Amino acid sequence: MQIINPHFILMSDKITSNLAVAFDKTIKKIAPLEVLTKEFPHAKVTNLKENSLLMPGLINAHVHIEFSANKTELSYGDFMSWLYSVIENREELINGCELGCMKKAIDSMLANGITTFGAVSSHGMDLEACVHAPQNVVFFNELIGSQATMADALFTDFLARLDASKSIKREGFYPAVAIHSPYSVHPILIKKAIDIVKNENLKLTAHFMESEAERNWLDNSDGDFKDFFENLLKQKYTVSDSKEFLEYFNGSNALLTHVVKANEDELQVLAQNKHTVIHCPISNRLLGNGVLDLNKLDEKNIRWIVATDGLSSNYKLDLFEEMKIALFMQSDAPLLELANKLIRSVTIDAANALGINTGEIREGKNADMLVIDLDKEPNEELALHLILHKYNISSIYINGKLIQ
């Protein structure tokens, strides 16, 4: 049992003072220090310095660790140019990111206060790195393949990767499933994978409506994807449309990434099924896909959270940076209100979307916590200041253990 005594605590959307936190793996009690030391007389007490802030660890729900070798290899500015550059450099990027490369990416997230991440794994090459990561990991085994003739082989490979992740028995590691996207996965595969998700109560994620190319291909089997599918995969028509795709996800409370090009009907389906949208603003900008309308999501009561995506479409794995970019991209939103929503989006909202017991400083929650060194006493604009200034993180606790 430990007791940590900060000057301030960020609890939900409010700042408290004159309280300490008693914890082991989970937060046992929040009360004045003298109350806790009396109740837990043998607990180790850590008194923090002036203007210290205790806040929840950050949650990065969508990242591709396997592609962490990219820095200047891929083409930015246009989605199709980027996609062709991924295909051209795929082997070099994957082979160029061995265990040390992936560990570096994971360590950079930790240094940026990320105590939980959702790894979308295409090949399973990142499994070892994620197993040994200090963070909590939701390990999304990704299913991809739109050709019916390859369905059996692709599904066998997917099952092998999923089984490998399910064999991992360590605290804070959660096997899960990812469907790449509606244009890249055959309906036969989607149905089989989602049966597993529902039978085994696994978390589910997918990319959805990221680009105009995806919009046009799913609607009309036309647009920028037409040549791509005809030349590379010998497909003249889309394997499913967006309506059919979303129907498979009914009842799964999935996390759908990007959603920049979704129409009104699709957003209504997301709202009805309580799906979560993962917003990756830097990736959307670098790939030329536009800006997600967060106001529209709020109007429809669709939960949204912020994530970094991978280094194939970002320059760092830093949620403070990601929130800052979102803050400026969403220029019509009230500033302080948006800042508070952004902080929630990478803490309690992300935890709830992933179905894990963390994301806030509250009794019963896992003790995933950051100690932030503020310059002075915080005020009602703390969320904005945290995003703009990215203060020093002096300590990181994950499941009650001091990691840094």
C-alpha distance (Angstrom), angle and dihedral (degrees) to the residues before:
residue distance angle dihedral
M1 . . .
Q2 3.80 . .
I3 3.78 135.3 .
I4 3.78 121.8 -151.7
N5 3.78 118.5 -164.2
P6 3.83 113.0 -162.4
H7 3.79 126.6 171.4
F8 3.81 91.4 -123.5
I9 3.80 137.7 16.1
L10 3.80 126.8 -157.5
M11 3.80 102.3 -140.3
S12 3.79 112.7 178.4
D13 3.82 103.7 -50.2
K14 3.80 97.1 -25.7
I15 3.79 136.0 81.0
T16 3.80 118.9 -131.6
S17 3.78 131.0 -172.3
N18 3.81 137.0 -168.4
L19 3.79 91.2 40.8
A20 3.81 131.4 113.1
V21 3.81 131.4 -162.2
A22 3.81 126.6 -127.7
F23 3.79 113.8 -159.8
D24 3.77 149.5 152.2
K25 3.81 113.8 173.7
T26 3.79 88.1 -27.8
I27 3.78 133.6 31.5
K28 3.80 105.8 -93.3
K29 3.77 102.7 -178.8
I30 3.80 141.5 -6.8
A31 3.80 113.6 -154.4
P32 3.82 142.3 118.5
L33 3.81 112.3 -53.5
E34 3.80 94.5 -112.0
V35 3.80 90.5 55.4
L36 3.80 92.7 50.7
T37 3.81 96.1 45.8
K38 3.80 89.4 51.7
E39 3.82 92.5 48.9
F40 3.82 94.6 41.1
P41 3.84 103.8 30.6
H42 3.83 94.6 166.7
A43 3.80 96.6 48.9
K44 3.79 119.6 117.9
V45 3.81 108.5 -113.7
T46 3.82 121.4 -146.8
N47 3.79 113.4 -167.4
L48 3.80 111.3 -160.7
K49 3.78 125.8 -146.6
E50 3.78 127.5 -100.6
N51 3.83 116.7 -62.4
S52 3.79 92.5 13.6
L53 3.81 115.7 155.2
L54 3.79 125.7 -156.0
M55 3.79 112.1 -154.7
P56 3.82 137.1 160.1
G57 3.79 119.6 -81.2
L58 3.80 114.2 -103.0
I59 3.82 123.3 -105.1
N60 3.81 120.9 -144.8
A61 3.80 102.1 -166.6
H62 3.82 98.5 -175.6
V63 3.82 126.2 40.7
H64 3.83 134.9 136.9
I65 3.81 106.2 -141.2
E66 3.82 93.7 177.8
F67 3.81 92.2 66.7
S68 3.79 96.4 51.3
A69 3.81 93.9 116.7
N70 3.80 93.2 76.6
K71 3.77 119.9 106.6
T72 3.81 108.9 134.5
E73 3.82 103.0 -5.4
L74 3.81 98.4 91.2
S75 3.80 129.5 70.4
Y76 3.81 118.9 -119.7
G77 3.79 134.4 -165.1
D78 3.80 100.3 57.6
F79 3.80 129.6 49.9
M80 3.81 97.4 -136.5
S81 3.81 93.4 45.9
W82 3.79 88.4 50.8
L83 3.82 92.2 47.9
Y84 3.80 93.5 51.2
S85 3.81 89.5 48.0
V86 3.83 89.6 52.0
I87 3.80 90.3 53.1
E88 3.79 92.1 45.9
N89 3.81 93.9 48.9
R90 3.80 99.1 30.4
E91 3.81 98.7 109.4
E92 3.78 93.2 43.6
L93 3.81 92.2 49.5
I94 3.81 94.8 46.6
N95 3.79 95.4 43.1
G96 3.80 89.7 43.0
C97 3.79 92.8 58.8
E98 3.75 108.6 67.2
L99 3.80 126.5 160.7
G100 3.82 94.8 -66.3
C101 3.80 92.4 51.6
M102 3.80 92.6 50.2
K103 3.80 91.8 45.3
K104 3.81 88.9 53.9
A105 3.81 90.4 54.5
I106 3.81 91.4 48.3
D107 3.81 91.8 47.8
S108 3.81 90.7 50.2
M109 3.80 89.5 55.2
L110 3.80 90.0 50.3
A111 3.81 91.5 50.4
N112 3.82 87.7 52.7
G113 3.81 92.1 55.3
I114 3.80 98.6 -98.9
T115 3.80 107.2 146.7
T116 3.83 96.8 168.3
F117 3.81 130.2 32.6
G118 3.78 138.0 178.3
A119 3.81 109.0 -133.7
V120 3.81 113.8 -157.0
S121 3.79 101.8 -154.2
S122 3.81 119.9 -163.7
H123 3.81 98.6 176.1
G124 3.80 107.4 14.5
M125 3.79 90.6 -117.0
D126 3.81 89.9 123.0
L127 3.81 94.7 54.6
E128 3.80 95.7 97.4
A129 3.80 92.9 46.9
C130 3.80 91.1 49.1
V131 3.81 93.4 46.3
H132 3.81 89.9 55.8
A133 3.81 95.4 40.6
P134 3.82 114.2 117.8
Q135 3.81 89.3 -135.2
N136 3.75 131.0 81.8
V137 3.81 108.1 -97.0
V138 3.79 131.9 -156.8
F139 3.80 99.7 -162.0
F140 3.82 109.9 -153.0
N141 3.81 109.8 -162.9
E142 3.80 103.4 -151.8
L143 3.80 124.5 -137.6
I144 3.81 117.7 -156.6
G145 3.81 135.7 165.5
S146 3.81 132.3 101.9
Q147 3.82 99.6 -167.4
A148 3.82 114.9 98.7
T149 3.81 91.7 -153.0
M150 3.80 90.1 62.6
A151 3.81 96.8 42.5
D152 3.80 98.2 103.3
A153 3.80 94.6 47.8
L154 3.81 92.6 45.4
F155 3.77 93.2 48.6
T156 3.81 92.1 47.9
D157 3.80 89.6 53.6
F158 3.81 90.9 46.9
L159 3.81 91.9 51.0
A160 3.79 91.5 49.7
R161 3.81 90.9 53.2
L162 3.79 92.5 44.6
D163 3.81 91.5 49.7
A164 3.80 90.7 49.4
S165 3.81 90.4 54.5
K166 3.82 91.7 45.4
S167 3.80 89.6 55.4
I168 3.81 90.5 63.2
K169 3.77 111.7 103.2
R170 3.75 110.0 -172.4
E171 3.78 134.3 120.8
G172 3.78 113.2 -88.0
F173 3.83 98.8 13.6
Y174 3.81 116.6 121.9
P175 3.84 124.3 -177.7
A176 3.81 113.1 -141.0
V177 3.81 142.9 162.8
A178 3.81 133.7 -110.6
I179 3.80 125.9 -167.6
H180 3.79 104.7 -157.5
S181 3.82 98.8 -140.0
P182 3.82 143.0 -52.1
Y183 3.81 92.6 -96.4
S184 3.80 97.1 48.0
V185 3.82 105.2 44.4
H186 3.79 125.6 66.9
P187 3.85 115.0 -125.4
I188 3.81 90.4 -121.1
L189 3.80 89.5 61.3
I190 3.78 94.0 43.0
K191 3.80 93.0 53.8
K192 3.80 93.0 48.8
A193 3.79 93.4 47.6
I194 3.79 94.6 47.3
D195 3.81 90.3 49.9
I196 3.80 86.6 60.0
V197 3.81 91.2 46.5
K198 3.79 92.4 53.5
N199 3.81 96.5 40.7
E200 3.80 93.5 49.1
N201 3.82 97.8 33.1
L202 3.82 94.0 -122.9
K203 3.79 125.7 163.2
L204 3.80 115.6 -104.4
T205 3.79 132.4 -153.3
A206 3.81 138.0 171.9
H207 3.79 141.5 172.8
F208 3.81 108.6 -110.1
M209 3.82 133.2 -176.2
E210 3.77 96.3 -16.6
S211 3.81 99.2 151.1
E212 3.78 144.7 24.0
A213 3.81 87.2 -116.1
E214 3.81 89.3 61.1
R215 3.80 91.6 46.4
N216 3.82 93.6 53.0
W217 3.80 95.2 42.3
L218 3.80 94.9 50.6
D219 3.81 93.1 43.8
N220 3.80 100.7 41.9
S221 3.85 110.5 0.6
D222 3.77 84.6 -114.2
G223 3.80 142.3 99.8
D224 3.79 130.1 62.7
F225 3.79 92.9 -24.1
K226 3.82 92.7 58.9
D227 3.81 95.9 82.1
F228 3.80 90.9 37.6
F229 3.81 94.3 57.6
E230 3.81 96.0 37.6
N231 3.81 95.2 48.9
L232 3.79 100.9 37.5
L233 3.80 104.0 29.4
K234 3.84 103.5 18.9
Q235 3.82 89.7 -123.5
K236 3.78 120.6 142.4
Y237 3.80 97.3 178.9
T238 3.77 137.7 39.7
V239 3.80 115.4 -100.4
S240 3.81 92.6 -135.2
D241 3.78 141.9 -4.6
S242 3.78 127.0 -119.8
K243 3.81 94.7 -102.6
E244 3.80 92.0 55.1
F245 3.80 90.8 45.0
L246 3.80 93.9 53.1
E247 3.80 91.5 47.1
Y248 3.81 89.2 63.9
F249 3.81 88.4 58.1
N250 3.82 95.7 54.8
G251 3.78 110.2 131.3
S252 3.80 95.7 11.7
N253 3.84 102.7 98.3
A254 3.80 88.9 -139.4
L255 3.79 130.3 -171.9
L256 3.82 110.4 -123.0
T257 3.78 116.9 -164.1
H258 3.84 125.4 -141.1
V259 3.86 102.6 -9.1
V260 3.82 88.9 178.5
K261 3.82 94.4 140.7
A262 3.82 99.4 39.3
N263 3.81 116.2 132.8
E264 3.81 129.2 -138.1
D265 3.80 94.9 -91.5
E266 3.80 92.1 51.1
L267 3.80 92.4 48.3
Q268 3.78 89.3 51.1
V269 3.81 89.8 54.7
L270 3.81 90.1 49.5
A271 3.80 90.1 51.9
Q272 3.80 94.2 46.9
N273 3.81 92.5 50.4
K274 3.81 95.1 42.4
H275 3.79 92.9 -123.5
T276 3.81 118.5 167.3
V277 3.81 124.0 -127.6
I278 3.81 117.3 -140.0
H279 3.80 109.5 -148.9
C280 3.84 116.9 -154.3
P281 3.82 103.6 178.7
I282 3.81 98.8 175.3
S283 3.80 92.5 49.5
N284 3.80 91.0 47.7
R285 3.81 90.9 52.2
L286 3.80 96.5 45.0
L287 3.80 92.2 49.3
G288 3.81 93.8 45.5
N289 3.80 95.7 -118.8
G290 3.79 100.2 133.8
V291 3.79 133.0 -124.1
L292 3.79 126.4 -48.8
D293 3.82 111.8 -124.1
L294 3.80 101.6 -125.6
N295 3.81 91.8 176.1
K296 3.79 89.9 61.3
L297 3.81 90.9 50.1
D298 3.81 90.0 50.5
E299 3.81 91.3 48.9
K300 3.81 89.7 54.4
N301 3.81 92.5 43.5
I302 3.81 92.0 -118.4
R303 3.80 112.1 156.9
W304 3.79 113.5 -126.2
I305 3.77 130.7 -172.8
V306 3.80 133.8 -175.5
A307 3.81 126.1 -118.3
T308 3.79 136.6 166.7
D309 3.82 102.1 -126.7
G310 3.81 110.6 -148.7
L311 3.78 134.6 -54.6
S312 3.80 88.2 -97.9
S313 3.81 85.7 77.7
N314 3.80 103.9 19.3
Y315 3.79 139.1 54.2
K316 3.82 97.7 -137.8
L317 3.79 141.0 9.6
D318 3.78 98.0 -122.1
L319 3.81 123.1 131.2
F320 3.80 92.4 -165.3
E321 3.80 88.2 59.0
E322 3.80 91.0 44.2
M323 3.80 91.6 52.3
K324 3.78 91.0 47.8
I325 3.81 91.6 53.8
A326 3.82 90.0 47.7
L327 3.79 89.8 49.8
F328 3.81 90.8 58.3
M329 3.81 97.6 36.8
Q330 3.81 91.7 53.9
S331 3.79 90.9 59.8
D332 3.82 96.3 158.8
A333 3.80 95.0 58.0
P334 3.84 121.3 96.3
L335 3.79 102.9 -97.0
L336 3.80 104.1 -132.6
E337 3.80 93.8 37.8
L338 3.80 89.9 52.9
A339 3.82 92.1 46.8
N340 3.80 90.7 54.9
K341 3.81 91.1 48.1
L342 3.80 90.5 49.7
I343 3.81 92.8 53.1
R344 3.81 89.6 48.4
S345 3.81 89.7 47.8
V346 3.81 92.7 62.6
T347 3.81 95.8 39.9
I348 3.82 126.1 30.4
D349 3.82 97.0 5.0
A350 3.81 92.0 50.6
A351 3.81 91.1 46.7
N352 3.79 91.5 51.6
A353 3.81 91.7 47.1
L354 3.81 90.6 52.6
G355 3.79 92.8 42.0
I356 3.80 95.9 -124.4
N357 3.80 129.5 137.8
T358 3.78 100.5 -115.4
G359 3.80 142.1 69.7
E360 3.80 101.9 100.1
I361 3.77 142.6 55.8
R362 3.79 98.7 -111.1
E363 3.78 136.1 125.5
G364 3.81 111.2 -86.7
K365 3.80 94.9 23.5
N366 3.80 122.0 115.4
A367 3.78 111.6 -92.5
D368 3.82 97.8 -111.5
M369 3.79 100.7 147.2
L370 3.79 143.5 157.5
V371 3.78 127.5 -150.2
I372 3.81 108.8 -146.0
D373 3.81 123.1 -165.5
L374 3.81 106.6 -138.5
D375 3.80 122.8 -166.4
K376 3.78 93.6 -131.4
E377 3.78 143.3 -15.2
P378 3.81 110.1 -43.8
N379 3.79 123.4 -120.1
E380 3.80 135.7 -164.5
E381 3.81 90.3 -69.2
L382 3.82 93.6 62.1
A383 3.83 94.3 120.8
L384 3.79 90.6 55.7
H385 3.80 92.4 46.9
L386 3.81 92.5 49.2
I387 3.80 90.0 54.6
L388 3.79 97.7 42.6
H389 3.79 100.0 42.7
K390 3.81 105.4 28.2
Y391 3.79 96.3 -150.6
N392 3.78 122.9 -146.4
I393 3.80 115.5 -75.4
S394 3.81 104.3 -141.7
S395 3.83 99.8 176.1
I396 3.79 137.1 18.4
Y397 3.80 124.6 -163.7
I398 3.81 122.6 -168.9
N399 3.80 118.5 -174.2
G400 3.77 87.3 -14.2
K401 3.81 95.5 -54.8
L402 3.79 121.2 120.0
I403 3.82 103.4 -122.3
Q404 3.80 100.3 170.2
